Amino acid sequence: MKINPRSFGFKLWSYFILFTALIFTVLWLLQTVFLQGFYNSMLIGNTKNAAQKIIENSTSKDVDDLIDELSHDNSILIYITDTDGNVLFSSDEFKGMHNNINKPHTDEGSKPEGMPEKVKKRAGYRSLPGLYDEFLDTLKASEDDTAEYRTESFYVYGAYINYYNNTDEKSVLYVSTTIDTLGSSVAIISMQLVWVTVLSVVVGFVLSWFIARRFSAPVGMLSEKAKKLGEKEYKDDFRKGFCTELDELSETLDKTNDKLNKSKDFQMELLANVSHDLRTPVTMIKGYAEMIRDISWEDEKQCSEDIAVIIKEADRLTALVNEIMEYSELETKDAIGDFIEVDLSSLVKKTADRFETLNKPENIVIEKSIEKGITVMGSSSHLERALYNLMDNAFRHTGESKKICVSLTAEGETAKIEVKDFGNGIPDSEIENIWERYYTSRMRKGQGVSGLGLAIVRQITELHGGKCYAVSTLGKGSSFIIVLNI
């Protein structure tokens, strides 16, 4: 299998291995290089804490039991002596009390007053370590009655205390612990870390490889899916459920593919359906221009008529191109833009008045019934375009009456715009198809420019969250209705 160093899977695997190496490097440093220092600091901290507890409880009658407990739990050596170095009490982790070892104390008067009888009768204690004199000198020289003494192998902490509440003479607390004892332990830990590291790296190497493949597989599927966007063999075979973000990306690719196919279909349909409409006015313009050049250029009246035909066909061609561009723009949008509050009552009245003025030579009559104060959220220019297209469609199909009815009413939470003509009507078999692109132009042999007028109306209405439909009676006319939310 060929490995691509720049692939997602390889990079994910590499970063996982790097992360593993970093973790084990930190582990090695903590368990070998810094272990002794960390261990020593913990021992010294425990020794100080034990000494502070003894100091706080030095006047208690149970202080000896506390010393035995602390020496056993913390593996430390503890002495209580007088200022001359005579041992009053000692304890370590192996034996709570040391009797008959050295310096028998048979004189009960040598013990502090108030000491329990059982303690006074003890024969002797463990002898002092060799560094005690240096420690005592350090303690005598201190200003706060505490002292710390440290060698390569030992740490000592001490202080003056009132042992058994002896106020006549202060006693000396000596607490020591052995440090720097991990030489052999570090070697054992290092050997153990070698085996742990080798096994972990091998397992991590294999596991990270499978994890990287598991993560890269859906990414690779999406990559192949993206390469086929807009193609006929595009398949939605992505297995969802692995990751929310990848599922959303797959859905986005599907929507993009639908839009690309829709755009391709529109382009093909545009070429197929508009080519004839474009060819007709261009042919007319060329034919009448040649006629002026060859025949009627000397006949002023005929020349004027021919030029009028050329201008009319040029206007038709311009309108056709404008409608195609407008519909193409609407098809590629998911939304028109930021909506504003639109006074629909004023917009309908203004559009109807302007349409009536523009078509005054045709003797068009527009009956208006418009409720006041109706507002909607939307795009004023697009709503005006949709209403104009409905009135233009009604005018082209209204017949000899040349009469159009335009009304605006509020019905609950919706506004209803209705444009009615009095033409031949639309058969029931065609009523659902009139909103399709080019249907009027091709199937019904309509009188529109391109057959896109009603399709533009539907697109604008849907982008405003509304709906449009038509009601027709053969021989009596048709009503085209837009419903919008107030």
C-alpha positions in Angstrom: 0.0 0.0 0.0 1.4 3.4 -1.0 1.7 5.9 1.8 1.2 9.5 1.1 3.0 11.6 3.7 0.7 14.6 3.0 -2.5 12.6 3.5 -4.9 13.2 6.4 -4.4 9.7 7.8 -0.6 9.8 7.7 -0.5 13.2 9.4 -3.0 12.1 12.1 -0.9 9.0 12.7 2.3 11.0 12.8 0.9 13.5 15.4 -0.3 10.6 17.5 3.2 9.0 17.5 4.7 12.4 18.3 2.3 12.9 21.2 3.2 9.4 22.5 6.9 10.2 22.3 6.3 13.4 24.2 4.4 11.7 27.0 7.1 9.1 27.5 9.8 11.7 27.4 8.1 13.6 30.2 7.5 10.3 32.1 11.2 9.3 31.8 12.3 12.7 33.1 9.9 12.6 36.1 10.8 9.0 37.0 14.6 9.2 36.6 16.1 12.6 36.3 13.8 14.5 38.7 12.7 11.5 40.9 15.5 11.9 43.5 14.9 15.6 43.9 11.1 15.2 44.1 11.6 12.3 46.6 13.9 14.4 48.8 11.6 17.3 48.9 8.7 15.1 49.9 10.8 13.5 52.8 11.9 17.0 54.0 8.3 18.2 53.9 7.1 15.3 55.9 9.9 15.7 58.4 9.0 19.3 59.0 5.3 18.6 59.3 6.1 15.9 61.9 8.3 18.2 63.9 5.6 20.9 63.9 3.1 18.5 65.3 5.5 17.5 68.1 6.2 21.2 68.9 2.5 21.9 69.1 1.8 19.0 71.4 5.1 19.0 73.4 3.2 19.8 76.7 0.7 17.0 76.3 0.8 13.9 78.4 0.4 11.8 75.2 3.4 13.4 73.4 5.4 10.2 73.6 2.7 8.2 71.9 2.4 10.9 69.2 6.2 10.7 68.6 6.1 6.9 68.2 3.2 7.2 65.8 4.9 9.9 63.7 8.3 8.1 63.6 6.6 4.9 62.4 4.3 6.5 59.8 7.1 8.8 58.3 10.1 6.5 58.8 12.0 9.2 60.7 14.3 9.2 63.8 13.2 11.4 66.7 15.1 12.4 69.9 14.2 14.5 72.8 17.3 15.7 74.8 18.2 18.3 77.3 20.5 21.1 76.3 23.6 19.1 77.3 22.8 16.3 75.0 21.4 13.8 77.5 18.7 11.6 75.8 15.2 12.0 77.4 13.3 10.0 74.8 13.9 8.5 71.3 11.8 6.7 68.7 12.2 5.3 65.2 10.2 3.4 62.6 11.3 -0.1 63.9 10.8 0.2 67.7 8.7 2.7 69.6 10.8 2.6 72.8 14.5 1.7 73.2 15.3 0.2 76.6 18.5 -1.1 78.0 20.6 0.2 75.1 22.8 2.9 76.5 23.1 5.2 79.5 20.7 3.8 82.1 18.7 6.4 83.9 18.1 5.1 87.4 17.9 8.5 89.0 14.3 9.6 88.8 15.3 13.1 89.5 17.0 13.3 86.1 13.6 13.3 84.4 11.5 16.5 84.1 8.8 17.1 86.7 5.4 16.0 85.7 6.6 13.1 83.6 4.5 9.9 84.0 5.8 7.3 86.4 6.0 4.7 83.6 8.3 6.9 81.6 10.6 7.7 84.6 11.3 4.1 85.2 12.6 3.4 81.7 16.2 2.3 81.7 17.7 3.9 78.6 17.4 5.1 75.0 19.1 4.8 71.6 22.4 6.7 71.5 22.7 10.0 69.7 24.0 10.1 66.1 27.5 11.5 65.4 26.3 14.7 63.8 24.3 15.7 66.9 26.9 18.2 68.1 27.0 20.1 64.8 23.2 20.2 64.9 23.1 21.5 68.5 25.6 24.2 67.6 23.4 25.3 64.7 20.3 25.4 67.0 22.1 27.4 69.7 23.1 29.9 67.0 19.6 30.3 65.6 17.4 33.3 66.4 14.0 31.7 66.2 14.8 28.5 68.3 14.6 26.3 65.2 17.4 24.8 63.0 17.9 22.8 59.8 20.9 20.7 59.1 21.6 18.8 56.0 24.3 16.5 54.6 24.4 14.4 51.4 22.7 11.6 53.2 20.7 13.1 56.1 18.3 16.0 56.8 17.7 17.2 60.4 15.2 19.6 61.7 15.1 20.7 65.4 13.8 23.2 67.9 13.6 24.1 71.5 10.4 22.7 73.2 8.8 22.5 76.7 8.9 18.7 77.0 6.1 17.7 79.4 5.6 21.3 80.2 9.1 21.6 81.9 9.5 25.4 82.3 12.7 25.2 84.3 14.8 24.1 81.4 14.1 23.8 77.7 14.4 20.5 75.9 15.8 19.9 72.4 13.7 18.2 69.6 15.8 16.4 67.0 14.1 14.9 63.9 16.1 13.4 61.1 15.4 11.4 57.9 17.7 9.7 55.4 17.7 11.2 51.9 19.4 10.2 48.6 18.4 6.6 49.0 17.0 5.9 45.5 20.1 4.8 43.7 19.1 1.2 43.3 15.4 2.1 43.0 16.0 4.4 40.1 17.8 1.6 38.2 14.8 -0.7 38.8 12.4 1.9 37.7 14.5 2.7 34.6 14.5 -1.0 33.6 10.7 -1.2 34.2 10.2 2.0 32.1 12.2 0.5 29.2 9.8 -2.5 29.0 6.8 -0.2 29.5 8.0 2.2 26.8 8.7 -0.6 24.3 5.4 -2.3 24.8 3.5 1.0 24.8 5.2 2.3 21.7 4.5 -1.0 19.8 0.8 -1.0 20.9 0.5 2.7 20.3 2.0 2.4 16.8 -0.5 -0.3 15.8 -3.4 1.3 17.5 -2.7 4.8 16.2 -2.5 3.4 12.6 -6.0 1.9 12.9 -7.3 5.0 14.5 -5.8 7.2 11.7 -7.4 4.9 9.1 -10.7 5.0 10.9 -10.7 8.8 10.9 -9.3 9.3 7.4 -11.7 6.9 5.8 -14.8 9.2 5.9 -12.7 12.1 4.9 -11.5 10.2 1.9 -15.1 9.3 1.0 -16.1 13.0 1.2 -13.1 13.9 -1.0 -14.2 11.4 -3.7 -17.8 12.6 -3.3 -16.7 16.2 -3.8 -14.8 15.3 -7.0 -18.1 14.0 -8.5 -20.2 17.1 -7.7 -22.5 17.9 -10.6 -21.8 14.6 -12.4 -24.5 12.1 -13.3 -22.8 9.2 -11.4 -22.8 11.2 -8.2 -24.0 9.0 -5.4 -24.9 9.7 -1.8 -23.1 6.6 -0.4 -21.5 8.4 2.6 -22.1 6.4 5.8 -23.3 8.9 8.4 -23.0 8.6 12.2 -19.2 8.8 12.7 -18.9 12.5 13.3 -21.5 15.3 13.4 -19.3 17.8 11.5 -18.6 15.2 8.7 -22.3 14.4 8.5 -23.1 18.1 8.0 -20.3 18.4 5.4 -21.9 15.5 3.5 -25.3 17.2 3.6 -23.7 20.4 2.3 -22.1 18.5 -0.6 -25.5 17.0 -1.4 -27.2 20.4 -1.4 -24.4 21.8 -3.5 -24.7 18.9 -6.0 -28.4 19.6 -6.3 -27.8 23.2 -7.0 -25.2 22.4 -9.6 -27.5 20.0 -11.4 -30.3 22.5 -11.1 -28.0 25.1 -12.7 -27.0 22.7 -15.4 -30.5 21.8 -16.2 -31.5 25.5 -16.3 -28.7 26.2 -18.7 -29.7 23.4 -21.0 -33.3 24.4 -20.8 -32.4 28.0 -21.4 -30.5 27.1 -24.6 -33.3 24.8 -25.8 -36.2 27.0 -25.1 -34.9 30.5 -25.6 -32.9 30.0 -28.8 -36.1 30.2 -30.9 -37.3 33.3 -29.0 -33.9 35.0 -29.5 -33.8 33.9 -33.2 -37.2 35.4 -34.1 -36.5 39.1 -33.1 -33.0 39.0 -34.4 -34.3 37.6 -37.8 -37.0 40.3 -37.9 -34.5 43.1 -37.1 -32.1 41.8 -39.8 -34.8 41.4 -42.4 -36.3 44.8 -41.9 -32.9 46.4 -41.8 -32.0 44.8 -45.2 -35.5 45.9 -46.5 -34.7 49.5 -45.6 -31.3 49.2 -47.2 -32.5 47.6 -50.5 -36.1 48.8 -51.0 -37.6 51.4 -48.7 -34.8 53.7 -47.9 -36.2 56.2 -50.5 -39.8 55.8 -49.3 -40.0 57.9 -46.2 -43.3 56.4 -45.0 -42.4 52.8 -45.6 -38.9 53.4 -44.1 -40.5 54.8 -41.0 -42.8 51.7 -40.6 -39.9 49.4 -41.0 -37.8 51.2 -38.4 -40.8 51.0 -36.0 -40.8 47.2 -36.5 -37.1 47.1 -35.8 -37.5 49.1 -32.6 -40.4 47.0 -31.5 -38.4 43.7 -32.0 -35.4 45.3 -30.3 -37.5 46.1 -27.3 -38.9 42.6 -27.3 -35.4 41.2 -27.4 -34.3 43.4 -24.5 -37.3 42.3 -22.4 -36.5 38.7 -23.2 -32.9 39.0 -22.1 -33.9 40.9 -19.0 -36.4 38.2 -18.0 -33.9 35.5 -18.5 -31.3 37.3 -16.4 -33.8 38.0 -13.7 -35.0 34.5 -13.4 -31.5 33.1 -13.5 -30.6 35.4 -10.6 -33.6 34.3 -8.5 -32.8 30.6 -9.2 -29.4 30.9 -7.7 -30.6 32.6 -4.5 -31.7 31.0 -1.3 -32.9 34.4 0.0 -33.5 37.8 -1.5 -31.7 39.6 1.2 -32.6 41.6 4.3 -36.3 42.1 4.4 -37.8 45.5 5.4 -41.3 46.5 6.3 -43.2 47.1 3.1 -46.4 49.1 2.8 -48.2 46.6 0.6 -51.3 48.7 0.1 -49.3 51.6 -1.3 -47.1 49.3 -3.4 -50.1 47.6 -5.1 -51.8 51.0 -5.8 -48.6 52.5 -7.2 -47.9 49.5 -9.4 -51.4 49.4 -10.8 -51.4 53.1 -11.5 -48.1 52.9 -13.3 -49.2 49.9 -15.4 -52.4 51.7 -16.4 -50.4 54.8 -17.4 -47.9 52.8 -19.5 -50.7 51.0 -21.3 -53.0 53.9 -21.8 -52.7 53.8 -25.6 -54.1 50.2 -25.4 -57.2 51.6 -23.6 -56.5 49.3 -20.7 -58.9 49.6 -17.7 -57.9 48.6 -14.2 -60.4 48.3 -11.4 -58.7 48.6 -8.0 -60.0 47.4 -4.6 -57.2 47.9 -2.1 -57.4 47.8 1.6 -55.3 50.4 3.4 -52.7 49.8 6.1 -51.5 46.3 5.1 -47.8 45.8 5.6 -45.5 42.8 5.1 -41.8 42.0 5.5 -40.0 41.7 2.2 -38.3 43.3 -0.8 -40.3 46.1 -2.2 -38.7 45.9 -5.7 -39.2 42.2 -6.0 -42.8 42.3 -4.9 -43.5 45.1 -7.3 -41.9 43.0 -10.1 -44.2 40.0 -9.2 -47.3 42.1 -9.2 -46.3 43.8 -12.5 -45.8 40.3 -14.1 -49.3 39.2 -13.0 -50.9 42.4 -14.5 -48.9 42.0 -17.7 -50.0 38.4 -18.0 -53.7 39.4 -17.3 -53.5 42.2 -19.9 -52.2 39.8 -22.6 -55.0 37.3 -22.0 -57.9 39.5 -21.0 -59.4 39.6 -24.5 -61.4 42.4 -26.1 -62.7 43.8 -22.8 -59.3 45.1 -21.9 -60.3 45.1 -18.3 -58.3 43.9 -15.3 -59.3 43.7 -11.7 -56.6 44.2 -9.0 -57.5 43.7 -5.3 -55.7 43.5 -2.0 -57.4 42.2 1.1 -56.4 41.1 4.6 -57.5 37.6 5.7 -56.5 36.9 9.2 -52.7 36.9 9.4 -52.2 36.9 5.6 -52.5 39.4 2.8 -54.1 38.3 -0.5 -53.3 40.0 -3.8 -55.6 39.0 -6.7 -55.2 39.9 -10.4 -58.2 38.9 -12.5 -58.7 38.9 -16.3 -61.8 38.2 -18.4 -60.3 36.1 -21.1 -60.9 32.6 -22.3 -59.7 30.9 -19.1 -57.4 28.0 -18.6 -58.3 24.3 -18.8 -58.2 22.3 -15.6 -55.5 20.1 -17.1 -53.2 23.0 -17.5 -53.9 25.1 -14.4 -51.1 23.5 -12.3 -48.5 23.8 -15.1 -48.8 27.5 -15.9 -46.1 28.4 -13.2 -43.5 26.3 -14.9 -40.7 27.9 -17.0 -41.6 28.4 -20.6 -44.9 26.6 -20.3 -47.0 29.5 -21.4 -44.7 30.3 -24.2 -44.5 26.8 -25.6 -47.5 24.7 -24.6 -50.2 27.3 -24.5 -48.7 29.5 -27.2 -49.0 32.4 -24.9 -48.4 36.0 -25.8 -45.7 36.6 -23.2 -42.1 37.6 -23.9 -40.3 34.4 -22.8 -42.7 32.3 -20.8 -40.8 33.2 -17.6 -43.2 35.8 -16.3 -45.3 33.5 -14.0 -42.2 31.4 -13.1 -40.6 34.6 -11.8 -43.8 35.4 -9.8 -43.7 32.0 -8.1 -40.0 32.2 -7.3 -40.3 35.7 -5.7 -43.4 34.5 -3.7 -41.6 31.5 -2.4 -38.6 33.5 -1.4 -41.0 35.6 0.7 -42.4 32.6 2.4 -45.8 32.9 0.6 -47.7 30.9 -2.0 -49.3 31.6 -5.3 -52.1 29.8 -7.3 -54.6 30.4 -10.0 -58.4 29.9 -10.3 -60.0 29.8 -13.8 -63.3 29.3 -15.5 -63.3 28.6 -19.2 -64.9 31.4 -21.1 -65.0 33.7 -18.1 -61.4 34.4 -17.2 -58.8 33.6 -14.6 -57.6 34.9 -11.2 -54.0 34.8 -10.2 -53.5 35.0 -6.4 -50.5 35.7 -4.2 -50.7 35.1 -0.4 -48.2 36.6 1.9 -47.8 36.7 5.7 -48.7 40.1 7.2 
